[in-house]
Amino acid sequence: MQQNNGLDKSQIISFAVLCLVLFGFMFYFQNKQSKEDAVKAQQQKTEQAKNAVKPTQASNINPNVTPNAIQTANLSNKELNVEFASLGGQVSKVELAEYKAYDRKSDKADLPLYLITKNNSNYGFQFKDKTGKVINTKDLVFAPTVNGNAVTMTANYNGAVIQFIYTLLPKYTLDFKVRTQGLAKITSDNKADFIWDYSVRNLEKGRAQEQSHSEFSYAFNNYKDYDYDGRTTMDEEKETLNWIGVKQQFFASVIESKTGFTHSKGNQETVEEGEYLKKLNYEGFVQMTGSELNQDFTWYFMPLDLPLLKSYDKNFDEILPLGWSIIGWMNRGFFIPIYNFIASWGLTAGWAIFLLTILVKLILSPIMYKQHKLSAMMRVIRPEIDEANAKFKDADPMKKQQATMEIYRKAGVNQMAGCLPALVQIPIFYALFRFFPNFIDLRGKGFWFAKDLTAYDDLIKLPFKIPFLGDHLSIFALACTIVILIYTVMTSGSMQQPQQEGMPNMKVLMYIFPVTFLFFLNTSASGLSWYYFVSNAINILIILVIKYVILDEKKIHAQIQANKEKPKAEGKFQKRMREMMEKAQEQQNVQGQQKKKK
C-alpha cells in the first residue's frame, strides 16, 4: 500500500510560491497600514493641538497661587501608598506596594508600580454659579489635614466650603466622601458633572498586548450587569452606572458612586509610543440635594486577582477578561483552579503549565484515539477510493462523490467523527488565549529563558523590524511552530489530494498554517507558546504510540471487511447527504435534457 506522507517536488514549489505571495501581501498591507497610521497620527496630533486640555491650574480662579503653595499629604498601608495634592484635592499618586512594573532598561519587573503619577489622572466636579460661570473643583486649592488613616481636603470658594474626605482602607480601597456647606448660595444646579481624564501608563513588557487590554469597564442595573468599551466611545445616556473604571492588563482604577453616575459618556485615544498606552476621558452626572454636593464614593486601585475581585461582591470579577459563556466557565472553573492546585505543590510556573498540559491531553485522549483510528481506516480504504476516482475520472463529479460516500458507508467510516477533536479544541484554545495573558499569578514568573510567562520571550533580538513579527524571535514560538509542522507532516498522509483541476492542495495549505502561526505566537504570552509546544509534542508521541503499539492496520482491514458484510443502517446525516446528492443529480439531468432540446 503506497502512502505519501511527505512533500514532492511540485508541492514544494507550490508551497514556496504561496509563501512568496503571502509575504508579498503582508509587506504590501503593512506599508499601506503604516501610511494610513501616519496620516491618522498626524490628524490626531492636529486634533489634540486644537482640543488639548492644559495642565490643571488654579490661576483661573486663584491667580496668586504658585507651585510652591501646592501641598501634598500621604497615606499608606501594606497594599497602597497614596499621595494627595492640594490643587484640586485629588489623588495625585498611587503605588501598589506589593507589585513591580517592568523596566525596559534592565528587562526586569523591578520598578515601583504606580497607577497614578506625573498628573496622568485628573478628576473633579463641575457646576455653574448663578452668574453662569463654570466652577471646577480641579481648579481649587485645598488645605490638607491628616488624621490617622484619613485626609481631609478643604477649599473655600466665595464663602462656600468644599471638603473631600479620603480614608484609606484594606483591600486596595480608598473611601471618598464629598461634603459642601454654603454651596447653595452660589449655585442653583441640581447635579454636578464628574469629569475624569486618565492616561494609562505602560507597566508591562508587551506594549501591544497591554494596550489591547486597556479599556473602560463599568457596571449598572444595581451591579448586576457589566459592559466595557475598548475601542472608540462609550455612551450610556439611559443607564445609571454603579461604578466606572479604567482597566489595564493586570490592574484597574475604579470609582464607585453610592447613588450612581447618570448620562455617562467617554472616549479613548490610543497612544502609539512613549510612557502611556491610551488616553481616556469620562464624564457623568452625580445628583446634588438642595444645590449641595454631599455624596459618598469609593476608589479602588486594585490588581485583577480573581478571588480578590469576587470578595468585593460588586461584579468586579467581570473586569477580568477570561472569556464569555463556556470560555469563561472553562477558565474560572477548570484552568485557574487546576493550575493553582498544581502550583500548590511547590512547582515553578513553567512546570505547573507542563503538568496542566498533560492533564488536558489525558482528558482528550479518548477523542484523539478515535481520530487516529479514523485516520488509520482512511489509509486502509485509500486503494478503493483511488479506484473509484479512476473509474469516474471523466464522469459527473456528483457521481464520483456518491461512489466515495458509498465506500465510506460500507466500511463503517464516519467522516464527521474527524471534525470532533477540532471542534472540542477550539473553545480550549480560546480559553487558553484568554487565560495566559490575564492570569496575574503568572505575571513576572519566569521559566528558562522566558522572564515573564504573560509576555513574549525575546532572547533572539533582531537589528530590524519584520512586519507582523516585530524586532525579536520568540524561542518558545519557534519551537512550537516546529513541532506543529512535524505533527502536520505526520497527520497529512491520509489526506486526499485534489480530485479536480483548480482545487487547492489541502496538504500545502496545512503546511503553511504553522508558519503563519509563528506570527501570532511571536508577540503572545510565552506561557501560551510553551503550553502548545508541550501539547503538540505530546500529540506526536500519542500518534507514534497509537500507530505502532495500539492500532494494527491488518486488524482494522479485517474489521472493515467484516463491516462490509453486515447490513448497514443509514444514519440521518448520511441519508440527508444522499438525498441531497440524488436531488442535485436529478436537477443536473433535467438541465442537461433541456439544453439538448434547445
Solvent accessible surface area in square Angstrom, and as a share of the most:
residue,aa,sasa,rsa
1,M,134,0.60
2,Q,174,0.77
3,Q,71,0.32
4,N,67,0.34
5,N,62,0.32
6,G,31,0.30
7,L,68,0.34
8,D,68,0.35
9,K,161,0.68
10,S,68,0.44
11,Q,9,0.04
12,I,93,0.47
13,I,94,0.48
14,S,48,0.31
15,F,49,0.20
16,A,47,0.36
17,V,79,0.45
18,L,68,0.34
19,C,19,0.11
20,L,132,0.66
21,V,70,0.40
22,L,50,0.25
23,F,67,0.28
24,G,40,0.38
25,F,114,0.47
26,M,29,0.13
27,F,96,0.40
28,Y,128,0.49
29,F,101,0.42
30,Q,56,0.25
31,N,86,0.44
32,K,90,0.38
33,Q,91,0.40
34,S,52,0.34
35,K,145,0.62
36,E,84,0.38
37,D,62,0.32
38,A,63,0.49
39,V,86,0.49
40,K,119,0.50
41,A,28,0.22
42,Q,111,0.49
43,Q,113,0.50
44,Q,47,0.21
45,K,130,0.55
46,T,61,0.35
47,E,94,0.42
48,Q,61,0.27
49,A,80,0.62
50,K,148,0.63
51,N,95,0.49
52,A,67,0.52
53,V,118,0.68
54,K,165,0.70
55,P,104,0.65
56,T,33,0.19
57,Q,97,0.43
58,A,6,0.04
59,S,56,0.36
60,N,117,0.60
61,I,35,0.18
62,N,49,0.25
63,P,98,0.62
64,N,139,0.71
65,V,44,0.25
66,T,71,0.41
67,P,121,0.76
68,N,147,0.75
69,A,53,0.41
70,I,49,0.25
71,Q,102,0.45
72,T,74,0.43
73,A,8,0.06
74,N,90,0.46
75,L,9,0.04
76,S,77,0.50
77,N,50,0.26
78,K,153,0.65
79,E,19,0.08
80,L,0,0.00
81,N,49,0.25
82,V,3,0.01
83,E,37,0.16
84,F,0,0.00
85,A,17,0.13
86,S,1,0.01
87,L,34,0.17
88,G,0,0.00
89,G,0,0.00
90,Q,13,0.06
91,V,0,0.00
92,S,26,0.17
93,K,68,0.29
94,V,0,0.00
95,E,33,0.15
96,L,0,0.00
97,A,42,0.33
98,E,102,0.46
99,Y,52,0.20
100,K,94,0.40
101,A,6,0.04
102,Y,34,0.13
103,D,25,0.13
104,R,129,0.47
105,K,198,0.84
106,S,48,0.31
107,D,25,0.13
108,K,120,0.51
109,A,46,0.36
110,D,70,0.36
111,L,75,0.37
112,P,60,0.38
113,L,0,0.00
114,Y,56,0.21
115,L,1,0.00
116,I,1,0.01
117,T,11,0.06
118,K,139,0.59
119,N,132,0.67
120,N,8,0.04
121,S,7,0.05
122,N,26,0.14
123,Y,1,0.00
124,G,0,0.00
125,F,0,0.00
126,Q,51,0.23
127,F,7,0.03
128,K,109,0.46
129,D,20,0.10
130,K,128,0.54
131,T,121,0.70
132,G,45,0.43
133,K,103,0.44
134,V,74,0.43
135,I,1,0.00
136,N,14,0.07
137,T,1,0.00
138,K,20,0.08
139,D,27,0.14
140,L,2,0.01
141,V,42,0.24
142,F,3,0.01
143,A,58,0.45
144,P,32,0.20
145,T,85,0.49
146,V,81,0.46
147,N,119,0.61
148,G,68,0.66
149,N,77,0.40
150,A,22,0.17
151,V,0,0.00
152,T,33,0.19
153,M,0,0.00
154,T,35,0.21
155,A,2,0.02
156,N,107,0.55
157,Y,18,0.07
158,N,113,0.58
159,G,69,0.66
160,A,0,0.00
161,V,47,0.27
162,I,2,0.01
163,Q,56,0.25
164,F,1,0.00
165,I,45,0.23
166,Y,0,0.00
167,T,31,0.18
168,L,8,0.04
169,L,66,0.33
170,P,99,0.62
171,K,80,0.34
172,Y,14,0.05
173,T,15,0.09
174,L,0,0.00
175,D,25,0.13
176,F,0,0.00
177,K,65,0.28
178,V,0,0.00
179,R,79,0.29
180,T,14,0.08
181,Q,134,0.60
182,G,16,0.16
183,L,1,0.00
184,A,40,0.31
185,K,162,0.68
186,I,22,0.11
187,T,1,0.00
188,S,86,0.55
189,D,42,0.22
190,N,97,0.50
191,K,77,0.32
192,A,0,0.00
193,D,13,0.07
194,F,0,0.00
195,I,32,0.16
196,W,2,0.01
197,D,28,0.15
198,Y,5,0.02
199,S,18,0.12
200,V,0,0.00
201,R,31,0.11
202,N,30,0.15
203,L,2,0.01
204,E,12,0.05
205,K,13,0.05
206,G,5,0.04
207,R,49,0.18
208,A,77,0.60
209,Q,29,0.13
210,E,1,0.00
211,Q,30,0.13
212,S,77,0.50
213,H,26,0.12
214,S,0,0.00
215,E,19,0.09
216,F,1,0.01
217,S,1,0.01
218,Y,6,0.02
219,A,0,0.00
220,F,27,0.11
221,N,81,0.41
222,N,105,0.54
223,Y,55,0.21
224,K,148,0.63
225,D,56,0.29
226,Y,48,0.18
227,D,53,0.28
228,Y,121,0.46
229,D,27,0.14
230,G,20,0.19
231,R,214,0.78
232,T,90,0.52
233,T,85,0.50
234,M,6,0.03
235,D,97,0.50
236,E,28,0.13
237,E,79,0.35
238,K,197,0.84
239,E,63,0.28
240,T,59,0.34
241,L,0,0.00
242,N,20,0.10
243,W,0,0.00
244,I,0,0.00
245,G,0,0.00
246,V,2,0.01
247,K,1,0.00
248,Q,3,0.01
249,Q,2,0.01
250,F,1,0.00
251,F,1,0.00
252,A,1,0.01
253,S,1,0.01
254,V,0,0.00
255,I,0,0.00
256,E,1,0.01
257,S,2,0.01
258,K,109,0.46
259,T,81,0.47
260,G,3,0.03
261,F,0,0.00
262,T,31,0.18
263,H,89,0.40
264,S,0,0.00
265,K,98,0.41
266,G,7,0.07
267,N,69,0.36
268,Q,18,0.08
269,E,46,0.21
270,T,48,0.28
271,V,31,0.18
272,E,116,0.52
273,E,141,0.63
274,G,53,0.51
275,E,65,0.29
276,Y,48,0.18
277,L,0,0.00
278,K,11,0.05
279,K,81,0.34
280,L,2,0.01
281,N,52,0.27
282,Y,4,0.01
283,E,52,0.23
284,G,0,0.00
285,F,53,0.22
286,V,1,0.00
287,Q,90,0.40
288,M,11,0.05
289,T,113,0.66
290,G,63,0.61
291,S,18,0.12
292,E,31,0.14
293,L,2,0.01
294,N,73,0.37
295,Q,15,0.06
296,D,45,0.23
297,F,0,0.00
298,T,8,0.05
299,W,1,0.00
300,Y,9,0.04
301,F,0,0.00
302,M,0,0.00
303,P,2,0.01
304,L,1,0.00
305,D,36,0.18
306,L,17,0.08
307,P,91,0.57
308,L,27,0.13
309,L,0,0.00
310,K,106,0.45
311,S,61,0.39
312,Y,25,0.10
313,D,128,0.66
314,K,47,0.20
315,N,32,0.17
316,F,0,0.00
317,D,29,0.15
318,E,72,0.32
319,I,2,0.01
320,L,5,0.02
321,P,24,0.15
322,L,1,0.01
323,G,20,0.19
324,W,181,0.63
325,S,78,0.50
326,I,94,0.48
327,I,10,0.05
328,G,3,0.03
329,W,166,0.58
330,M,22,0.10
331,N,0,0.00
332,R,59,0.22
333,G,46,0.44
334,F,50,0.21
335,F,2,0.01
336,I,10,0.05
337,P,59,0.37
338,I,43,0.22
339,Y,7,0.03
340,N,59,0.30
341,F,121,0.51
342,I,8,0.04
343,A,32,0.25
344,S,83,0.54
345,W,143,0.50
346,G,68,0.65
347,L,68,0.34
348,T,79,0.46
349,A,10,0.08
350,G,0,0.00
351,W,101,0.35
352,A,0,0.00
353,I,0,0.00
354,F,60,0.25
355,L,58,0.29
356,L,0,0.00
357,T,0,0.00
358,I,55,0.28
359,L,59,0.29
360,V,6,0.03
361,K,7,0.03
362,L,117,0.58
363,I,98,0.50
364,L,14,0.07
365,S,39,0.25
366,P,81,0.51
367,I,40,0.20
368,M,3,0.01
369,Y,79,0.30
370,K,132,0.56
371,Q,49,0.22
372,H,17,0.07
373,K,56,0.24
374,L,23,0.11
375,S,29,0.19
376,A,1,0.01
377,M,17,0.07
378,M,29,0.13
379,R,37,0.13
380,V,9,0.05
381,I,0,0.00
382,R,45,0.16
383,P,64,0.41
384,E,55,0.25
385,I,1,0.01
386,D,73,0.38
387,E,121,0.54
388,A,11,0.08
389,N,29,0.15
390,A,71,0.55
391,K,156,0.66
392,F,49,0.21
393,K,152,0.64
394,D,141,0.73
395,A,41,0.32
396,D,40,0.21
397,P,72,0.46
398,M,41,0.18
399,K,93,0.39
400,K,18,0.08
401,Q,75,0.33
402,Q,49,0.22
403,A,22,0.17
404,T,5,0.03
405,M,36,0.16
406,E,66,0.30
407,I,25,0.13
408,Y,8,0.03
409,R,61,0.22
410,K,92,0.39
411,A,0,0.00
412,G,36,0.34
413,V,3,0.02
414,N,82,0.42
415,Q,83,0.37
416,M,94,0.42
417,A,42,0.33
418,G,24,0.23
419,C,59,0.35
420,L,85,0.42
421,P,3,0.02
422,A,58,0.45
423,L,111,0.55
424,V,40,0.23
425,Q,67,0.30
426,I,109,0.55
427,P,32,0.20
428,I,21,0.11
429,F,62,0.26
430,Y,71,0.27
431,A,0,0.00
432,L,0,0.00
433,F,69,0.29
434,R,62,0.23
435,F,0,0.00
436,F,0,0.00
437,P,7,0.04
438,N,0,0.00
439,F,12,0.05
440,I,16,0.08
441,D,51,0.27
442,L,0,0.00
443,R,30,0.11
444,G,40,0.38
445,K,98,0.41
446,G,38,0.37
447,F,11,0.04
448,W,154,0.54
449,F,63,0.26
450,A,1,0.01
451,K,107,0.46
452,D,24,0.12
453,L,0,0.00
454,T,2,0.01
455,A,4,0.03
456,Y,37,0.14
457,D,2,0.01
458,D,22,0.11
459,L,115,0.57
460,I,68,0.35
461,K,133,0.56
462,L,38,0.19
463,P,125,0.79
464,F,119,0.49
465,K,156,0.66
466,I,50,0.25
467,P,24,0.15
468,F,106,0.44
469,L,10,0.05
470,G,20,0.19
471,D,64,0.33
472,H,7,0.03
473,L,38,0.19
474,S,1,0.01
475,I,46,0.23
476,F,5,0.02
477,A,0,0.00
478,L,53,0.26
479,A,27,0.21
480,C,0,0.00
481,T,15,0.09
482,I,100,0.51
483,V,15,0.09
484,I,14,0.07
485,L,67,0.33
486,I,80,0.41
487,Y,40,0.15
488,T,9,0.05
489,V,52,0.30
490,M,61,0.27
491,T,41,0.24
492,S,0,0.00
493,G,7,0.07
494,S,16,0.11
495,M,57,0.25
496,Q,46,0.21
497,Q,69,0.31
498,P,51,0.32
499,Q,65,0.29
500,Q,84,0.37
501,E,180,0.81
502,G,84,0.81
503,M,98,0.44
504,P,80,0.50
505,N,35,0.18
506,M,94,0.42
507,K,2,0.01
508,V,3,0.02
509,L,72,0.36
510,M,59,0.26
511,Y,2,0.01
512,I,21,0.11
513,F,110,0.46
514,P,0,0.00
515,V,37,0.21
516,T,49,0.28
517,F,26,0.11
518,L,24,0.12
519,F,29,0.12
520,F,71,0.30
521,L,1,0.00
522,N,0,0.00
523,T,61,0.36
524,S,13,0.09
525,A,0,0.00
526,S,1,0.01
527,G,0,0.00
528,L,1,0.00
529,S,0,0.00
530,W,8,0.03
531,Y,5,0.02
532,Y,28,0.11
533,F,58,0.24
534,V,5,0.03
535,S,9,0.06
536,N,15,0.08
537,A,31,0.24
538,I,31,0.16
539,N,10,0.05
540,I,25,0.13
541,L,112,0.56
542,I,34,0.17
543,I,13,0.07
544,L,71,0.35
545,V,73,0.42
546,I,8,0.04
547,K,81,0.34
548,Y,157,0.60
549,V,115,0.66
550,I,93,0.47
551,L,21,0.10
552,D,62,0.32
553,E,55,0.25
554,K,167,0.71
555,K,146,0.62
556,I,7,0.04
557,H,81,0.36
558,A,60,0.46
559,Q,77,0.34
560,I,0,0.00
561,Q,69,0.30
562,A,47,0.36
563,N,17,0.09
564,K,61,0.26
565,E,148,0.66
566,K,120,0.51
567,P,133,0.84
568,K,77,0.33
569,A,100,0.78
570,E,59,0.26
571,G,33,0.32
572,K,166,0.70
573,F,100,0.42
574,Q,46,0.20
575,K,96,0.41
576,R,160,0.58
577,M,55,0.25
578,R,92,0.33
579,E,80,0.36
580,M,126,0.56
581,M,18,0.08
582,E,70,0.31
583,K,128,0.54
584,A,30,0.23
585,Q,23,0.10
586,E,109,0.49
587,Q,95,0.42
588,Q,77,0.34
589,N,74,0.38
590,V,76,0.44
591,Q,104,0.46
592,G,29,0.28
593,Q,111,0.49
594,Q,96,0.43
595,K,153,0.65
596,K,176,0.75
597,K,175,0.74
598,K,207,0.88
